[in-house]
Amino acid sequence: MIVGNKSFADITHVIVDEVHERSLLGDFLLIILKNFIEKQSAQRTQQKLKVILMSATVDSQLFSHYFGDCPVIHAQGRTHPVTTHFLEDIHETIDYRLASDSPASLRSDTPKQKGAAVDNHRGKKNLVLSAWGDESVLSKGYSNPYYFAENYQTYSEQTQQNLKKLNEDVIDYDLLEDLICHVDETYPEGAILVFLPGVSEIHTLLDKLAASYQFRGAASEWLLPLHSSIASSEQKKVFLRPPDDIRKIIIATNIAETSITIDDVVYVIDCGKHKENRYNPRKKLSSMVEDWISRANARQRRGRAGRVKPGICFCLYTRHRFEKLMRPFQLPEMLRMPLVELCLQIKLLSLGRIMPFLQKVGAVEGDEELTPLGHHLAKLPVDVLIGKENKNLRNAVERAKLALLTDKSGGANDVDNGDRQSDHLIMMIAYKKWEKILRES
């Protein structure tokens, strides 16, 4: 919008939704809007651009102060109340027992914190004791560092033992299956929305549920994945109503957190994780990294449950983590990503001078004007270095054609060693290997 209309001609209002997400280009847009409003005020133009920032979980004082202490309007929501159950409540309710061989259980083969190494003498002593049946030594030194006994004195011994040996960084799929089955058997009608961090985790849970007795047959047809890689036509099924005797279960990434609203969701199961872009300075590339969500994200997910009737949110993290360990808001993308893409956008809009780095990648010329390559890089939704390595893009600039990634890129040899993280590059390499096998056979 801004690239084609830098002066905001014929635009009276700009509405920016979900500003709490703090995306790189989202924050960049707010900077542009603020500067434009300040210029309008200085020039005393009659027609003033009005900017409306919207979010259900925003730090309103922060944004209000940034825009010159602008007024904050609180709109009363129409959602129904949502009851929240944290991990300790879930363990207690379904009488869950964390198996000692579960991936979510801290064991001797679980990577330990630095400084937790056991000396050889003590290791031999523990081995002898365990051989005589003293199993307490097996869990000694492998307890949950976030477990505080005083927080769980009112809970059963089983729940306390579960939490004491829980590896909170690992998703417990056994617990997820038991909880989903419990909700399906116990609670009134209403769809279940499960939040997981990525596509791989979604398919792991889908396979586990489809193999269970409770969701075989016709019920398996209403185990629905939801993520950005699914075609829009396939996403439509999540909005349909299932037969009366079948529960709809949607397993989604954070695309269901804000992007869409499914009106028959009554129960939300939140694993508390998501994947966000992080910059790896060693590899000089950005990649998706799994991390804990913020409290603002958690509230946003919880709100998905109360659209049509009072809902319930099951949080697969403890109350202690929610209140003490989670960040209040997500770290702005501008603080965890390289600013090359942002610099290209600034130059594309003629908003200022750019650092010499862009000359190095060939995106700008000596006078800091965008080259044809720079224009294409600014419009591509990929890392600038990946875009530059693409021979097809360079040829497109010269021949006015933009083809799909089919030629071997200059950085493909680096990718073959498995040292870079990129789904797109992996698919390209797999395709090239397949072609090579066909040629040689």
Backbone torsions as a table, in degrees:
resi	resn	phi	psi	omega
1	MET	NA	-48.0	-176.3
2	ILE	-71.4	-36.4	-179.5
3	VAL	-59.3	-38.6	-179.1
4	GLY	-88.6	-8.0	-176.7
5	ASN	-150.6	75.9	-173.5
6	LYS	-70.0	-23.0	-177.1
7	SER	-96.2	2.9	-178.0
8	PHE	55.4	36.1	-179.9
9	ALA	-63.4	136.7	178.6
10	ASP	64.5	14.4	176.7
11	ILE	-108.8	123.1	-178.5
12	THR	-103.7	-30.8	-177.4
13	HIS	-134.8	141.2	172.5
14	VAL	-125.6	122.1	179.2
15	ILE	-108.1	121.2	178.6
16	VAL	-112.0	112.2	-176.9
17	ASP	-95.4	156.5	177.5
18	GLU	54.1	47.1	-177.9
19	VAL	-68.0	-16.5	-179.6
20	HIS	-68.0	-15.8	-177.8
21	GLU	-69.7	-22.6	174.2
22	ARG	53.3	45.8	175.7
23	SER	-70.1	160.3	-176.4
24	LEU	-59.5	-53.6	-178.1
25	LEU	-74.6	-24.8	175.4
26	GLY	-65.3	-46.9	176.6
27	ASP	-65.8	-35.9	177.3
28	PHE	-61.8	-41.1	177.5
29	LEU	-60.9	-41.4	179.6
30	LEU	-64.2	-36.5	177.2
31	ILE	-62.5	-45.0	179.8
32	ILE	-62.9	-44.4	-179.3
33	LEU	-63.3	-41.9	179.1
34	LYS	-62.5	-46.4	179.5
35	ASN	-62.1	-39.1	179.9
36	PHE	-66.0	-42.2	178.9
37	ILE	-63.5	-41.0	179.0
38	GLU	-64.0	-38.4	177.1
39	LYS	-65.8	-40.9	177.5
40	GLN	-60.6	-42.5	-179.9
41	SER	-65.1	-40.4	-180.0
42	ALA	-66.8	-35.3	-179.1
43	GLN	-86.2	-8.7	178.8
44	ARG	55.2	45.4	177.3
45	THR	-72.3	150.2	-176.7
46	GLN	-71.8	-44.0	-178.8
47	GLN	-86.7	114.3	-178.3
48	LYS	-100.8	133.6	175.1
49	LEU	-74.7	130.3	178.4
50	LYS	-104.3	130.8	-178.7
51	VAL	-115.8	126.2	178.7
52	ILE	-115.7	118.8	178.1
53	LEU	-101.7	130.0	-174.5
54	MET	-126.1	140.5	174.0
55	SER	-174.3	149.3	177.3
56	ALA	-87.7	-15.9	-174.1
57	THR	-134.1	28.6	-174.5
58	VAL	-79.5	153.0	169.5
59	ASP	-79.6	86.7	-170.2
60	SER	-61.2	-36.5	-178.7
61	GLN	-66.1	-36.9	178.9
62	LEU	-62.4	-47.8	-177.9
63	PHE	-72.3	-36.2	177.9
64	SER	-62.6	-43.9	179.6
65	HIS	-64.8	-38.8	-179.5
66	TYR	-63.2	-36.2	179.8
67	PHE	-96.5	38.5	172.9
68	GLY	69.2	40.5	-179.8
69	ASP	55.9	47.3	177.5
70	CYS	-68.8	157.5	-177.6
71	PRO	-67.2	149.2	177.7
72	VAL	-112.7	126.5	-179.7
73	ILE	-111.3	122.3	177.8
74	HIS	-98.4	113.5	178.5
75	ALA	-93.2	123.9	-179.5
76	GLN	-65.8	121.8	-178.5
77	GLY	-74.1	158.5	179.9
78	ARG	-104.3	11.2	-178.6
79	THR	-75.3	156.8	178.4
80	HIS	-86.6	161.6	179.6
81	PRO	-63.3	147.2	-179.9
82	VAL	-123.7	125.7	176.5
83	THR	-87.5	134.3	-177.2
84	THR	-109.4	130.1	174.2
85	HIS	-117.5	122.7	178.9
86	PHE	-88.7	176.5	-171.4
87	LEU	-56.6	-43.2	-178.9
88	GLU	-63.6	-34.8	177.9
89	ASP	-69.1	-38.2	-179.9
90	ILE	-65.1	-47.0	178.2
91	HIS	-56.9	-42.2	-177.6
92	GLU	-68.0	-42.9	-174.3
93	THR	-67.4	-44.2	-176.0
94	ILE	-95.8	6.9	179.0
95	ASP	53.7	50.9	-174.2
96	TYR	-79.2	142.7	176.5
97	ARG	-122.7	117.8	179.3
98	LEU	-77.9	114.5	-178.2
99	ALA	-67.3	145.2	-177.8
100	SER	-66.6	-25.2	179.7
101	ASP	-96.9	10.0	178.5
102	SER	-70.1	142.1	175.0
103	PRO	-58.5	-22.9	-179.9
104	ALA	-87.1	2.5	180.0
105	SER	-102.0	133.0	177.2
106	LEU	-70.1	125.7	-178.4
107	ARG	-132.8	179.7	-178.6
108	SER	-65.6	-22.6	179.9
109	ASP	-94.6	4.6	176.7
110	THR	-78.5	132.2	178.5
111	PRO	-55.4	131.7	-175.5
112	LYS	-102.0	164.6	176.3
113	GLN	-67.1	156.4	175.7
114	LYS	-60.7	138.8	178.5
115	GLY	89.6	1.8	-178.0
116	ALA	-101.2	12.1	-178.8
117	ALA	-67.1	144.9	-179.4
118	VAL	-104.5	134.9	-178.7
119	ASP	-70.4	161.6	-173.1
120	ASN	-61.8	-40.1	-177.9
121	HIS	-63.3	-46.2	-178.4
122	ARG	-67.8	-34.2	178.7
123	GLY	-62.4	-41.2	178.7
124	LYS	-66.1	-38.8	179.6
125	LYS	-63.2	-44.5	179.4
126	ASN	-63.9	-36.3	179.1
127	LEU	-62.7	-42.2	178.8
128	VAL	-65.8	-45.1	-179.5
129	LEU	-61.7	-42.7	-179.4
130	SER	-66.2	-31.9	178.0
131	ALA	-65.3	-27.9	178.3
132	TRP	-89.5	9.2	173.9
133	GLY	96.7	4.3	178.7
134	ASP	-84.5	85.3	-174.7
135	GLU	-75.3	-11.6	-178.6
136	SER	-62.2	-29.6	-178.1
137	VAL	-71.5	-20.8	-178.1
138	LEU	-66.6	-31.5	-178.4
139	SER	-99.1	-8.1	-178.3
140	LYS	-66.8	130.0	-179.1
141	GLY	87.7	-4.2	-179.7
142	TYR	-122.2	39.7	179.7
143	SER	-93.6	156.5	-179.2
144	ASN	-63.6	118.9	-178.6
145	PRO	-67.5	-14.0	-179.8
146	TYR	-101.4	11.3	178.8
147	TYR	-91.5	126.0	176.7
148	PHE	-126.2	113.7	-171.1
149	ALA	-56.4	-34.6	-176.9
150	GLU	-64.4	-18.5	-180.0
151	ASN	-80.2	-13.5	-170.4
152	TYR	-130.0	26.7	-177.3
153	GLN	-66.1	-26.7	-178.7
154	THR	-87.4	-1.3	-178.1
155	TYR	-96.4	162.6	-177.5
156	SER	-66.5	161.8	178.7
157	GLU	-61.5	-36.6	-179.9
158	GLN	-63.2	-44.9	178.9
159	THR	-63.4	-41.5	178.8
160	GLN	-62.6	-41.1	178.9
161	GLN	-67.0	-38.6	176.8
162	ASN	-57.5	-50.6	-175.7
163	LEU	-69.7	-29.9	-178.1
164	LYS	-67.3	-35.5	-177.6
165	LYS	-105.9	14.1	-177.5
166	LEU	-79.2	133.8	170.0
167	ASN	-93.0	100.0	-172.5
168	GLU	-69.2	-14.9	-179.4
169	ASP	-83.2	-5.7	-177.4
170	VAL	-111.4	136.1	177.5
171	ILE	-76.1	127.9	-179.0
172	ASP	-92.8	96.3	-177.2
173	TYR	-71.5	-27.9	175.5
174	ASP	-64.3	-42.9	177.2
175	LEU	-64.4	-41.7	178.8
176	LEU	-59.2	-46.1	179.8
177	GLU	-63.0	-46.8	-179.7
178	ASP	-62.0	-40.3	-178.7
179	LEU	-67.8	-43.7	179.3
180	ILE	-63.0	-43.2	177.2
181	CYS	-62.9	-39.8	179.1
182	HIS	-62.9	-45.3	178.9
183	VAL	-64.0	-42.7	-178.8
184	ASP	-62.9	-36.8	-177.5
185	GLU	-82.8	-30.7	-166.1
186	THR	-104.0	-36.8	-169.4
187	TYR	-97.2	156.0	178.8
188	PRO	-62.1	175.7	-176.0
189	GLU	-60.8	156.4	-178.3
190	GLY	144.5	142.6	-178.1
191	ALA	-72.4	152.4	176.6
192	ILE	-107.8	129.1	176.4
193	LEU	-113.2	118.9	-178.6
194	VAL	-108.3	127.3	177.4
195	PHE	-98.4	123.5	174.8
196	LEU	-127.9	159.4	-172.0
197	PRO	-73.6	-28.7	-174.2
198	GLY	-155.4	177.7	-176.4
199	VAL	-64.4	-41.6	-179.8
200	SER	-59.9	-44.1	179.6
201	GLU	-65.7	-36.3	178.4
202	ILE	-61.8	-47.1	-178.5
203	HIS	-68.8	-32.1	176.2
204	THR	-61.4	-46.4	179.6
205	LEU	-70.0	-39.6	178.0
206	LEU	-58.5	-45.9	179.8
207	ASP	-63.4	-38.8	-178.8
208	LYS	-66.8	-42.7	-179.9
209	LEU	-70.1	-41.3	-178.9
210	ALA	-63.7	-28.0	179.6
211	ALA	-83.0	-11.6	-178.4
212	SER	-80.9	155.5	-178.5
213	TYR	-64.5	-35.8	-172.8
214	GLN	-67.3	-27.0	-174.8
215	PHE	-119.9	30.8	175.0
216	ARG	-83.7	169.0	175.9
217	GLY	68.2	-136.5	-176.0
218	ALA	-63.4	-29.2	-178.8
219	ALA	-64.3	-29.9	-178.4
220	SER	-67.2	-22.3	179.5
221	GLU	-70.9	-13.6	179.9
222	TRP	-110.5	21.5	166.6
223	LEU	-93.7	101.9	-165.6
224	LEU	-114.0	121.4	172.7
225	PRO	-79.0	152.4	178.2
226	LEU	-147.2	110.8	176.4
227	HIS	-155.7	173.3	-171.6
228	SER	-68.7	-18.0	-178.5
229	SER	-82.8	-10.6	180.0
230	ILE	-80.9	136.6	179.2
231	ALA	-62.0	149.8	-177.8
232	SER	-58.6	-36.2	-179.7
233	SER	-64.3	-34.1	179.6
234	GLU	-79.2	-26.5	179.2
235	GLN	-68.5	-21.8	-174.4
236	LYS	-62.9	-25.0	-176.8
237	LYS	-64.6	-26.5	-178.5
238	VAL	-66.3	-18.0	-179.9
239	PHE	-92.5	-8.5	-179.6
240	LEU	-80.0	158.4	178.2
241	ARG	-96.3	132.2	179.9
242	PRO	-78.0	168.7	172.8
243	PRO	-58.5	160.4	-173.8
244	ASP	-59.7	-31.6	-174.9
245	ASP	-95.2	11.2	-177.4
246	ILE	-126.3	137.5	178.5
247	ARG	-94.2	129.5	175.1
248	LYS	-83.3	127.6	-179.9
249	ILE	-123.4	116.6	-178.4
250	ILE	-106.7	125.3	180.0
251	ILE	-113.7	113.4	-166.1
252	ALA	-133.1	159.8	167.1
253	THR	-84.8	-168.8	-179.3
254	ASN	-73.0	7.8	172.1
255	ILE	-62.3	-28.6	179.5
256	ALA	-85.9	-0.7	-178.8
257	GLU	-74.7	-40.7	-177.4
258	THR	-137.0	-30.1	-169.3
259	SER	-68.9	-36.0	-177.5
260	ILE	-135.6	159.5	176.8
261	THR	-126.2	123.7	178.7
262	ILE	-105.5	109.8	-164.8
263	ASP	-73.8	-14.1	-179.6
264	ASP	-100.5	12.0	176.7
265	VAL	-75.4	125.1	178.4
266	VAL	-116.0	-26.5	-176.1
267	TYR	-123.3	129.8	177.7
268	VAL	-117.6	133.1	173.2
269	ILE	-116.5	115.4	-172.8
270	ASP	-111.8	115.9	178.9
271	CYS	-76.8	-12.3	176.8
272	GLY	79.8	11.0	-178.5
273	LYS	-121.2	156.3	169.3
274	HIS	-152.7	172.8	175.7
275	LYS	-114.7	132.5	-179.5
276	GLU	-133.7	155.6	-179.7
277	ASN	-68.0	129.4	174.0
278	ARG	-131.8	148.8	179.1
279	TYR	-95.2	129.7	176.7
280	ASN	-101.2	104.8	-176.0
281	PRO	-65.7	-25.6	-179.8
282	ARG	-71.7	-43.7	180.0
283	LYS	-88.0	-11.8	-179.5
284	LYS	58.2	37.9	178.2
285	LEU	-142.2	156.7	175.2
286	SER	-94.1	147.4	178.0
287	SER	-147.9	162.2	179.1
288	MET	-84.6	124.6	-177.0
289	VAL	-120.6	134.8	178.6
290	GLU	-77.0	135.8	-178.8
291	ASP	-153.7	165.5	175.8
292	TRP	-70.9	145.1	176.1
293	ILE	-76.7	170.7	175.9
294	SER	-90.9	170.0	176.9
295	ARG	-64.0	-33.6	177.2
296	ALA	-63.5	-43.1	176.0
297	ASN	-61.7	-41.5	-179.3
298	ALA	-62.3	-42.2	178.1
299	ARG	-65.9	-37.3	178.6
300	GLN	-63.1	-43.2	179.2
301	ARG	-66.9	-41.3	179.3
302	ARG	-59.7	-36.9	-178.9
303	GLY	-65.7	-15.1	178.2
304	ARG	-68.3	-16.1	-172.8
305	ALA	-88.2	-18.1	-171.6
306	GLY	-109.8	37.9	-175.0
307	ARG	-79.3	-42.9	-173.9
308	VAL	-114.0	-20.3	179.9
309	LYS	-160.2	168.3	175.8
310	PRO	-53.1	132.9	-174.9
311	GLY	-117.2	177.4	179.2
312	ILE	-134.4	134.4	176.2
313	CYS	-116.1	123.7	177.0
314	PHE	-102.3	113.5	-177.5
315	CYS	-98.1	122.4	180.0
316	LEU	-87.0	41.5	172.8
317	TYR	-146.8	157.3	-174.4
318	THR	-77.1	160.8	174.8
319	ARG	-61.5	-35.6	178.9
320	HIS	-61.2	-43.5	178.8
321	ARG	-64.0	-43.0	-178.8
322	PHE	-62.3	-44.5	-173.8
323	GLU	-83.8	-31.1	-171.2
324	LYS	-112.8	-30.2	-170.0
325	LEU	-106.3	-29.7	-179.8
326	MET	-73.9	143.7	174.3
327	ARG	-67.3	147.4	177.3
328	PRO	-60.9	-42.1	-179.9
329	PHE	-136.6	157.8	179.6
330	GLN	-64.5	142.0	177.4
331	LEU	-64.5	127.4	-178.7
332	PRO	-55.9	139.9	-179.0
333	GLU	-61.3	-27.0	-179.9
334	MET	-65.0	-21.5	-179.2
335	LEU	-95.0	-5.2	-177.9
336	ARG	-129.6	9.3	-179.5
337	MET	-130.8	153.0	174.5
338	PRO	-65.4	150.6	-173.6
339	LEU	-98.3	15.1	-178.3
340	VAL	-62.4	-46.5	179.6
341	GLU	-59.9	-40.3	179.0
342	LEU	-63.6	-41.3	179.0
343	CYS	-61.6	-39.2	178.1
344	LEU	-62.9	-41.1	179.0
345	GLN	-65.0	-39.7	178.5
346	ILE	-61.0	-42.9	-179.4
347	LYS	-70.0	-36.9	179.3
348	LEU	-61.5	-31.7	-179.6
349	LEU	-95.7	4.3	179.8
350	SER	56.9	48.7	-175.8
351	LEU	-102.3	-2.7	179.8
352	GLY	162.2	-173.5	-177.7
353	ARG	-88.1	155.7	-174.9
354	ILE	-122.3	148.7	179.8
355	MET	-69.0	157.1	-175.9
356	PRO	-61.4	-14.4	-178.2
357	PHE	-56.0	-38.0	-177.0
358	LEU	-66.6	-26.0	174.6
359	GLN	-67.8	-34.4	-177.7
360	LYS	-64.9	-37.8	179.7
361	VAL	-87.6	0.4	176.6
362	GLY	80.7	17.6	-178.6
363	ALA	-85.3	-23.4	178.5
364	VAL	-132.2	158.3	178.1
365	GLU	-95.4	-175.3	-175.7
366	GLY	-60.3	-31.2	179.6
367	ASP	-88.3	12.8	178.2
368	GLU	66.4	23.4	172.6
369	GLU	-91.7	144.4	-179.0
370	LEU	-63.2	133.5	171.0
371	THR	-79.9	167.7	174.1
372	PRO	-54.2	-38.6	176.1
373	LEU	-61.9	-42.1	179.8
374	GLY	-60.7	-38.7	177.9
375	HIS	-61.5	-42.4	180.0
376	HIS	-69.9	-41.0	178.9
377	LEU	-61.6	-36.9	-179.0
378	ALA	-66.4	-24.6	-176.0
379	LYS	-100.7	-6.6	179.5
380	LEU	-86.8	135.4	179.2
381	PRO	-84.3	45.8	178.6
382	VAL	-134.8	166.0	175.9
383	ASP	-58.6	141.3	-176.1
384	VAL	-58.6	-41.0	-178.8
385	LEU	-66.1	-36.5	176.5
386	ILE	-66.4	-43.5	178.7
387	GLY	-60.4	-40.1	-178.6
388	LYS	-68.8	-35.9	-178.2
389	GLU	-70.2	-15.0	-177.4
390	ASN	-76.3	111.1	-179.3
391	LYS	-62.9	-34.2	-179.1
392	ASN	-61.8	-35.6	179.0
393	LEU	-67.2	-42.5	179.0
394	ARG	-63.3	-40.3	177.7
395	ASN	-67.4	-31.6	179.8
396	ALA	-65.8	-37.5	178.1
397	VAL	-62.8	-38.5	-177.5
398	GLU	-79.1	-36.7	-173.2
399	ARG	-106.9	0.7	-179.1
400	ALA	62.4	34.6	176.2
401	LYS	-132.0	139.4	177.0
402	LEU	-121.7	104.7	-177.5
403	ALA	-96.4	169.1	174.9
404	LEU	-71.8	161.9	-177.4
405	LEU	-72.3	100.9	-178.5
406	THR	-124.5	-29.3	-179.9
407	ASP	-82.6	154.7	178.0
408	LYS	-69.3	124.9	-177.2
409	SER	-78.8	162.1	179.5
410	GLY	-62.1	-23.0	-178.0
411	GLY	-101.1	10.7	-175.2
412	ALA	-65.7	-33.9	179.0
413	ASN	-62.0	-36.1	177.8
414	ASP	-67.5	-31.8	-177.8
415	VAL	-74.1	-34.2	-176.1
416	ASP	-59.3	-24.9	-178.1
417	ASN	-80.3	3.6	176.3
418	GLY	72.0	17.1	-174.8
419	ASP	-93.7	-1.5	179.5
420	ARG	-120.3	152.6	-177.5
421	GLN	-111.9	107.6	177.8
422	SER	-161.2	118.2	178.7
423	ASP	-61.6	-40.6	-177.2
424	HIS	-65.6	-43.5	179.4
425	LEU	-66.8	-36.6	178.3
426	ILE	-63.8	-43.0	178.5
427	MET	-63.8	-38.9	178.8
428	MET	-63.7	-44.5	-179.6
429	ILE	-64.1	-42.3	178.8
430	ALA	-61.1	-41.2	179.2
431	TYR	-63.9	-42.7	179.5
432	LYS	-63.6	-40.6	178.3
433	LYS	-63.1	-41.4	179.1
434	TRP	-62.9	-43.5	177.3
435	GLU	-60.0	-42.3	-178.5
436	LYS	-63.8	-41.3	179.0
437	ILE	-63.0	-40.8	179.2
438	LEU	-63.8	-40.5	-179.4
439	ARG	-66.8	-37.2	-175.3
440	GLU	-84.1	-17.0	-178.0
441	SER	-88.0	NA	NA
